[in-house]
Amino acid sequence: MRRFPAEFSELLKPRAVRHGGGPFFAASDLVDPATAAAAFALLERHLAPALKPLVRAIPPETITNQTRNYQERLPKTVRNRAADIDGTRSKAAKLAARIGLGEMLSSPSYLAFAEKLAGRKLDPAFGRQVLRYGPGDYAGPHTDHHPEEPRARDGYFDLHLSFSNAAAARQLLVYAQAGHLDRAVDVAGTATIAAYRLPFWHYTTPLEGKPDAARWVVLGTFLYA
Ligand SMILES: [Fe+2]
């Protein structure tokens, strides 16, 4: 595979998809393993140079300024590499266009697939981003709630296409369904497609595996139409 297919549906194996009742859905059997490996290789070869570190460590004041027992509050912590691929002007967007990723994300079947998982119509103008997790990279507990944005305050929808290499052994997406962070899905398979009805509490555990382990995520962030 020299480029991503023009239509997102061509990336998938033929199969109907239905989203269960919860806030989070993941499937690891929708993309042929050879196609998934080719997608990983395209991202690794062409988009890695456009990524920038996305690092927010634990502020020490969360402990040193604490005056009462059990007072701790953890802001969103994260460590990975990321790039916005919105539009056509940025270096990352140009590289995404060169490998066909921009065109595939703009294809009617990608929006249709997202709408099927979301269970409702989505705004066709949506945000695009790529992330790369290396060994130990993670995202701490957070909600992705954006109450200051009128169109997102009642919720929005994320679609994540995830491609990992064989060196990646495990990375759990842990999420809350009924008030407890007691659900977990391994998202470090060769290809995992995950749908999020945000906001809800979730976190991503440190990527486990060999020193060259990597997991790419192609994110679409959709407002409801
Ligand atoms: Fe998140």
Residues whose N, C-alpha, C, O or C-beta is under 5 A from the ligand:
A	BS01	LIG	D144
